[in-house]
Amino acid sequence: MSLSWKQALRDFENYLRLEKSLSENSIEAYLGDAGKLQAYFSALTPPPEPSGVTYGDLRDFLAAYWKEAPNTRTQARVLSGIRAFFRFLLIEGEIKENPSSLLESPKTGLKLPEVLTIAEIERIIEAVDLSSAEGHRNKSIIETLYGCGLRVSELVSLRLTDIHAAEGYIVVTGKGNKQRLVPLGSKALKAIDLYRQLRNMMPVIHDQNILYLNRRGRRLTRAMIFTIIKDLSARAGIKKKISPHTFRHSFATHMIEGGADLRAVQEMLGHESILTTEIYTHIDRSFLRDTLIMFHPRS
């Protein structure tokens, strides 16, 4: 008897969590993509089970979905989730051939991420109100995001025991619970030290080992980090559309522009493939071209 959609999605979730050790955000994204398939095929008469879905069925699904989601990056992400779902069914022996293997990916092109200048980052840091403990926390957050190139999920999960001040590095837990060592600059370390002194004076701390806490002594949420950055950028008069990830992009770009080795930047960012890191060399080339135009007498 073939798997029902409900059971297939449940088994897929266990596979992603236990065997692939993916983060909760990645699991949620993959399950969401597979869930779109379930919703589409459940509305058909008769509705095919997962093992009965053909290449033609998937092509019809994508044709319908593309009309609702014309953004090619969204399309590419959904297609990635669909492929992962059918690869799982193939591994489990539920299907003999993968119907998604012939699906073509949409052309997404190269989209360079938004990057802040060093002066803009300094303006954001200067916009922090240091008259309160929260101000010192927020300055420390910006210094750590930019100084270490962290993802927002890595930042909110930072623990006190992850900070090795004497050695000058932090232990970061990234995607798939993989850990890496990231150097900690003097400015970020100083900001963390000042915040920790005030943090230790909080009347109630629920998450004892978590570094960044809200007023109630609990771990900051990702949404709160977005809000902090949005407020600070507005106060600093930054017109660019920025997020916590912008500081990660800026970290990588400024490192490459400064002459850092690409492999070293890959290691610090926690990229699985150096191809992911290479996008910042495109930004660097743009920087070099602008420099040439600005300073070369024959340009």
N, C-alpha and C positions, 0 to 999 in steps of 0.2 A: 504493500500500500504506500502510495507516494505521500510526501510531507504536505500538510496543509500550510497555507501562508502563515497562520499564527504560530505553528510549531517551527516552521523554517526561520522566521524572524527571531524567535526565541533562541533557537540553536545558533543562529548567526551572531546574536548578541554575545552569547557565551564564548563563541569562537574568538570574537574581536577582543573581549575582555581577558579571557584566560590564556589563550594561545598566542594572540598577537600583542597582548599587553598594551593596547592603545589607551590614550587618555579618554576621559569621559566626554570631552568635546568632540573628539574624532568618532567615538562610538555613536554619539547622538547624531552626527552628520550622516554616517553610513546608514544607520537605521532609518533616518528620515528619507534618504534616497530610495532605499528598498521599500519603505512604506508607501511612497508615491506609486511604485509599481503595483503593490497590493491593491491600493485604492482604484487604480485604473482597470486592472484585470477583474476585480470583484464586480465591477459594473457591467462587464460583458456577459452575453448569454450564448453558450454556457461559459462560466468563468473558468479559465485554465488554472490548474495547480502550478506551483513553481516549476516542477519537473516537466510540465507540458508546454512551457513558453518557448516559442521559436524565434529565430532571427527576424522573421517577418513581423511577429508580434511586437518585438522590441522596437523595430523600425517605426511601426505605427504609433507606439507609445511616445517615442521621441518626437515624431512629427507633430503630435498633439501637444506635447509639453513645450516644444520650442516656440509655439505660438504664444503660450502664456509667459514664457521666460526667454525673451530674445537676447538677453545678455549672454555672450559667449563664455564668460568665465563661470557663470552659474551653470550653464549647460555642461561645460567640461567637468565641473565638480560632481554633478548628478550622474554623468556617465561613468565617472570613476567609481562612485558608490555602487552602481549597477554591476559593473565588471567585478568588483570585489565580492558582491553577493553571489554571482554565478560561479566565480572561481571557488568559493566556499562550497557550493552545491556539488561541483565537480570533485573536489577533494573528498567530500563525504560520500561520494559514490551515488548521489541522488540523480545525477544526470551523466550521460556518456559523452556528450559534446557540449561545449560552452557556446550558447547562442549569441553571447555578447562579443565574442572574439573578433568578429568582422565589422563591428560598429566603428565608424570613423569619428574621430574627435573633431569638434569645431575648431576653427582657426581663431586662436585668442590673441595672437600678436604679442609684442613685447610692451608691457606697461610698466614704466619705471615708477617706483614708489615715491611719494612725497617726502622731501628731505628738508630739514631745518638747517639754517646756517649756524655757525658757532655763535654769532652775535644774537640770533633769535633765541637760541637756547639760554644764553646768558640773560636775556630780557625776561624770559619765563621764570628763571630762578630768582631774579631780582624782584619779580612781582609777588613772590611769596611773603606773606605777613608773618614775620618771626616773633611776634609778640605773644604767640600762644604755642602750646605743645603741638597742636595740629599743624601749625606752620612749619615747625622743625620736621615733623613727620613728612609733610608734603615736599619740602626741599630735599629730604633724604630720598624720597621716592623718585623724584626727577633725576637726582644725581646718580642713583643706582640704575634706573632704566637706561640712561644715556651712557653712564660710565662702564656698564657691564654688557649692554646690548641684550637685555632680557626680554622675553615674552611676558605679557601681563600675567599669564597663568603661573609663570615661574616666579614672578615678583610676589604675588599674594601668597605663595606657598613657602617663601623663604623663612627659615627657622633660625633662631639665635645660634643653634649648634652648627649651622651651615657657615657661619662667619668665622674665618680664621685670620683675625686681624694681624697677629704677629708675623704670619707667613705672607700676608697680603693677597689673599684670595678667598673666594666663596665657593661652596659646593652648590651647584644648580641642578635641580631635578627637572629634566625636560620631557619631550614627547616620549611616550612609551616607557616612562619612569627611568630613562637613561640619565645617569649623572655625569657631569663634567665639571672641571675646575676652571673658574674664570678669574683672572686677576682683578683686584680691587684697587682702584686709584686712590690717591691720598684725599682728594676732595670728597669722593663718595664715602670713604671710611670716616672722615671727620664728621660728615653730615649724619651718618649712622650712629656714631658715638654720642653726638649731642642729642639725637632723638632718643636713644636708648636710656639716657639718664632721666629724661622726662617720662618715658614709657614706664620705667620702673616705679615711678611715683603715682601711677594710676591707682585709684581706690579699689577697682575690681579688674582682674585679668582672667578671662575664661580660657583663652588659648595661650597657655604659659610659654610655649616654645615658638609661637608664631611671631615674626618680627613686627609686621605692620598691622596695627589694631585700630578699630574705630573707637568712638567715645565710650561705648559699652564694654570695651575690653575684648572684643571679638575680632576675628580675622576680617580684613577688608575684602569686599567683593570686587570682581572685575568691573562691574558697573560703576562702583564708587571711584575707582582709579580713572575711568573715562571722565566722570564728572569733575574730578579734581583737575585733570589736565585741560578740560574744556574751559573751566573757570579761569585757570591761570593764563591760558593762551589769550582769552578775551581781555583779561586785565593787562596783559603785555602788549595788546594791540596787534597780535598775530592774525593775519587774514587767511592764512592757509588752513585747509581742513586737516586737522591733525588728530591723532589718537595715541595711545600708549605705544603702538607699534612704530609710530613715526620716529620715536627716539631710538629704537632698534635699527631702523633704516639709516638714521643719521649717524649712529655709532659706526656701522659698517662702512658707510660712504666716507666718513672723515678718516677712518683707519686706512682705507685703500688710497685715498687722496694723499695721505701722509706717507705712503710708500710701504705700508704693512704687507707682509707676505699673505697671499690669498689663502693658503692652507692654514695659517695661524688664525685668520679671521673666521674661516670655516669652523675651526675647532672651538673658538670662543662663542660663536653663534649656535653651535650644536646642530649644524646642518648635516644630514645624512650623506648628501651628495654635494660635491664641490660645484656642480652645475647650478645648484640653487644659489650659491654664494657668488657665482660669476655675473649675476645680474648687476652687481655693484661695480663691476669693471665697465659696464656700459655707462653708468652714471659718471664714473671717473673719466671716461673718454669725452663725455660732454663737457666736463669741467676743464679738461685739457684743451679742448677746442675753443671754449670761451676765453681761456687764458691766452691762447694764440691770437685770437681776434683782438683782444684788448691790448696786448703788449707788443706784438710783432710789427715792426715798421712797414712790412710789405703786405699786410693783410687788411 
